[in-house]
Amino acid sequence: MLAVTDVRVSFGDLVALRDVALSVPLGSTTVVMGPSGCGKSTLLRVIAGLQQPERGHVDWMGEPIDGVPPHERGFGLMFQDYALFPHRSVGANVGFGLRMAKWDEAAIRARVSEMLELVGLAGYTTRSIGNLSGGEQQRVALARALAPSPRVLMLDEPIGALDRDLRSALMREMRSIFRGLELSVIYVTHDQHEAFGLADHIAVMRSGEILRTGSPEHLWNHPGSAFVARFIGHENVIDRKAAHQLAAAGVIDAPNPMTITPEAVAVSPAPTGPGHVVESRFVTGRYRTTVRVAGVDLLAAASSAMPTGTRVGVTISPEGVTHLERDT
Amino acid sequence: MIRRLLRSSVAQRAGAAALIGVPTTFLGYFFIYPLVTVLATGLVGGDQSTNPIVDVLGSPSLRGVAWFTLWQAVASTALTLILGIPGAYVLARYEFWGRRFIRAAVTVPFVLPTVVVGTAFLVLLGPDGPLGIDLRRTVWAILIAHVFYNYAVVVRVVGAFWEQVDPRLTEAARVLGATRWRAFVHVTLPLIRPSVLAAASIVFLFTFTSFGVVLILGGFGLATLEVEIYTQATALLDLPAAAALSLLQLVGIGGLLLAYSRFQQRATGEMRMRAAGDTRRRIRGRADRWIVIGNLLVMAVALGSPLLVLLIRSVRAADGFTLGAYTGLADGDVGALAVSPLAAVGTSLRYAAVASVIAVIVGLAAAAVVAYRRGRTARVFDAVLMLPLGTSAVTIGFGFLLALDEPIDLRTSIWLIPLAHALVAIPFVVRSSVPVMRSVRTRLREAAATLGADPLQTWREVDLPLVGRAALVATGFAFAISLGEFGATSFIARPGAPTLPVAIFRLLGQPGSETFGRAMALSVILMVLTGGVMLVLDRFRFEGRGEF
């Protein structure tokens, strides 16, 4: 197991990591998610040994590895911009780590072909880096990071720069590769779809702190705070202020922060109702209606469209409600 | 685990120590020590009761010399940049027939011995020259000759950097609505600024310490500090005054270099580099054609005509054209030389090979220190490394002769000349390597580290191949500089084994049109030799991609 304990990193006045603790179980994928600038890349750099923490430590199998230089850690890191060597061919890039590990030539060749095949780039060995598309570069970078069989593979927003279709295709491929090789993976992203698509465990970060960790299911059902709930994709996140407004209007019973699924928001036309329709959109086969009630916008799943401005009554069914502990 | 850790940090420290130690030792023994000896000899050895520095500062004529030295250097540098940057652009960005040859050809003037260039310009700008106007003993002759000399510095240093700058950046600016000119001013110029600064600093120091050209073309009316040092030391035999002038010159140059180094460290950012072959394009359309043709014309006229005059002189006799000057080179009975002029060719090639190897080893180590270390160590190192460039070759040669008898007597060693040449070449190796080294992205090094490369391997696998191109250019420079070096060599060349420039100089000093013709012929050979070296080097340069 890889464990990060009380790690602190700051750049001048900016605290990038504020006493962060994280444990990464082996053979599974841990996704660290958070908005840009939250310190998630710095966390990877600390684990890789590229960034020395001011305090705290990183343990591998219970032994501290803080003094071990990056090249002796055996952790792979795939960079956001790939950092492929422009002066080397695809094959030489993928085989780089193997050459550093002093594999013999024949073994390197075999392993490089195997890795390129794995990422769907069979026959690319002699190609030059400059002529690859973004998706191809991503695959080469993945193959290069995988080739030396790293004890932990870290990926820093590995598909963030690519278009959506390619992203979902690559996500599927990566998932099957990670599972197939039983890799220990730390995957950094700001995208909830990537996180839930890949993760066995998720850690949500903000401003240098880890706010919440857990399995995707647990995290979804117990987001704990309004910030985390919003960030992982809950659609009706009611913070304390909104809860007070809704409770005063009689829409909910008690003024506590919560999330409500759109399906649990029932909307019916009522000329004297407390709310009105802000907009009604047709998305993926259903109508999604936004109603404003007591100054709070709520998203409701509806079977038919409602004209903007329609006065409505709003009722919340309790099985769609998840209670939150705090706002942030 | 701990032992592995210890071993790696010991290796790392040993590597770092070698990087700093090799250039420090070399420069300490072969530069600082002789220099201090010269200054000490001058300062302490005089019999005057007053301090020579006070005398020098108090003299209006010497203050005038200092002022002239400064402004002609500024003017020369500006002129060279104005002409050279468009030339660098054309040779870096366009692919056309003969490009490699032209690239090699523009370097030839830079490596010609000052005596030969001085003589060529005396003919070209004299009353009998093709221009028909007499510019001798005017500052114009000096400025023109300085541009002729240093054009190659700008083309090589700026060009080597420019051809690796991603052209998509300029294209992005064009797409955003910038004209060609605005794209150049706002995108390209800031990107190439580190290399322009590097080139400008070299040209400035070169023209600031210009010796041969000013001595020959300026007559007695116009003198730089260099010429004045020479005059004081050899004609007036006032060693303390010469030493005081050297000291003042050194202080001035040191200050300038420190300021430049500080500025450069701030100005250099990281940039994605592209293989040179990818960034060049064919000539398309009228604008391209005019840019290329215009620049090639500038090169042909400014650089070609003095060389042509030289060539014509070498085959002209009183009664028409003849190859007699060349066939006579194998003769051993030319008065001023103990050997045949042809033997000097072999001597020079051997010295140049040794000198360039020394210069590249020491220079790359030094460049790594300057590029990778931050803070004062790097700044001081950078400035100290440039000092040999700012020190007159004559002072270096003189210092070798004075100092290198103890503790090891090197004065009769065959290593003496290659060592002096390497010393002259090292600043060039450093200057052309540092900008490229600084531009290698940190990400690539980190990627190598996470793939298991230790710091030394990272340097070998990532930095070296990317910097290698600059290093190769530097090697060529070092070789060519050694072939053409004259100032220091004239002090330390052994009578029995003159180098090419020394042989030419000795022949020039002899009366008679026959020896003058032979001097010209030998100059042409030197010109062809250095041009050939550059051409061969260009062939070996890494143009494609893949394995280095």
Interface residues (C-beta under 8 A of the other chain):
Chain A: A48 G49 L50 E63 G67 V68 P69 P70 H71 E72 R73 G74 F75 G76 L77 F79 D81 A83 L84 F85 P86 H87 R88 S89 A92 F96 G97 M100 A101 T126 S128 I129 G130 R144 A145 P148
Chain B: M1 R4 L5 S8 R272 M273 R274 A275 D278 R441 R443 L444 E446 A447 A448 A449 T450 L451 G452 A453 D454 P455 Q457 T458 E461 V462 P465 L466 R545 G546 E547 F548
